[in-house]
Amino acid sequence: MDLSENRLESLPPQMRRLVHLQTLVLNGNPLLHAQLRQLPAMTALQTLHLRSTQRTQSNLPTSLEGLSNLADVDLSCNDLTRVPECLYTLPSLRRLNLSSNQITELSLCIDHQPFAS
């Protein structure tokens, strides 16, 4: 599902019913205060693109543990100051774009995760 470059300020609760959805692209939407609580229920997601959606540490889900198939995450062009902790629990993550953020530190958690090379 590609909803890029719209004027979405939030996602409807019904999105959590899309349990077989594999791709969600929300690039360029003003999701400033949206917490994206629907994401953990979307267990089939493989691709999640949230470029330029005003993401910060406070408006990302704290846990994405149920998204074991998530392999491609784009959080570029946001206001993140560090790599979100929830990303370290994604066992299938193969591509992570965090360019054009405000990142000033990397978490020590990176030392404890078995990332494939």
N, C-alpha and C positions, 0 to 999 in steps of 0.2 A: 504494500500500500504506500503510495507516494503522495503526500500532502504538502510538499514543499511550496514555499513562497506564497502562503495564504495569510490570513489574519487570525489564525487560531491563537487564543489566549489560554485555552485549557483543552483537555481531552475529556470527552464524556465518559462517565463511569462504565457505560456499556462496552467500551473498548476492551475491558478485561475478558469479555466473552470470546474474543478472537484468539482462542487458544491454539489454532492451527496456522496463524499468520506467521510467515517466515521473514518478511522484510517490512520494516516500518521506517519511512523517511519523512522527517518533519522539519527539514532544513528551512531556515528563514522565517519561522513563525515566532511571534512575540509571546512566547510561553513563560514570561518572566516569573510569575508567581505559581505556575503550575508545578505541583509536586510529582507528577507522573506516577501516581500510586498504582496505576493500571499495569505498568510494565512487568512486575514480578509474576503476574498471572498469565502472561503471554509466553508460555513455556517453549513454544516452537520457534521463537525468534532466533534468526541466525544473523541478521543485519539490522543495526539500529543506528540511524544517522540523525544527529541533533545539532548540526552545524548552525551557528548563528541563531540560537534559541534562548539566549540570555541565561544559560546555565551557570550556576554558582555552586559552591559546596552545600549551601543550605537548601537548594531546590532540586537536588538529585535524590533518587531513592537511596536509602541507607543500605539496602540489601538487594542484590540481584542474584542471589544464590540459586533460585529456581531456573535461571536462564542458562542451563548447562549447554545449550546448542549455540549460544551467541558467540560468533567468530569475528564479526566485523563491527567495530564501534567508531563512530566519528563524532567527537565532541569539540571539533575545532571552532575557532572564532567565537569563543565564549569568555566568561570571566572567572575561570577556575584558577585558583592560586596553588593548587597541588593536585597530584593524581588522585582521583576519588578512590577511597578505600574499597568501595563496592566492586571495583574493576578487578581487584586482586583475587577475587573468588570465582572468576569465570574460567572454567577448565578448558574451554574450546577457543578462547580468544586467540586469534591469529593476526588481526590487523587492528591497530588502535591509533587514531589520529587525534592528537591533542595540540596541534599547531595553533598559533595565534591566540593563546590564552595569556594568563598572567602568572604562570607557574614559576615559583621561586625555590621550591624544594621537592625532592623525591622522598617518598615514604620508605622507612626501613623495612616495611612489609615485602618489598620487592626481593629482599634477600631470602625470604622464607618460602617463596612460591616456585614450583617446578615448571617454569615456562619452557616450552619446546623451542628449539633453535632452528 
